[in-house]
Every structure is written in structure tokens, then in C-alpha cells.
């Protein structure tokens, strides 16, 4: 028997529905192309920061 009989289970919004969970993961996941673009952008920022630090150290900037 259930502990709380007043609380009903929401069958329409089932948090344990595997199909809904899979659809939500697919919707929230980034595609391979967008992950690649984010990675390239981060790499460019890091290279730019190192270049600016090198220019400051050598007194060119």
C-alpha cells in the first residue's frame, strides 16, 4: 500500500518515461559541428592570450 493515498501519480508527465528522457537528451545535446566550433573558438582565444602575453614580455606591444 502507498504511504500517501491522496497523492496521485501523473501519468502524462511521467519522470521515468525512457522515451521522453531520450528525446530530451537528444534535444539538449550539441551536435558534433557545434562542439567543434566551440572547441576551435576556445583554442583561438588561448592562442591569442599567449600571443598577447609574448608581445608584452618582449616589449613589442
Number of C-alpha atoms within 10 A of each C-alpha: 4 6 6 7 8 7 8 7 9 8 9 7 9 11 10 9 11 10 9 13 13 11 11 11 11 11 10 9 10 11 10 9 9 10 12 12 11 12 12 12 12 12 12 12 12 12 12 12 12 12 12 14 13 13 12 11 10 9 8 8 9
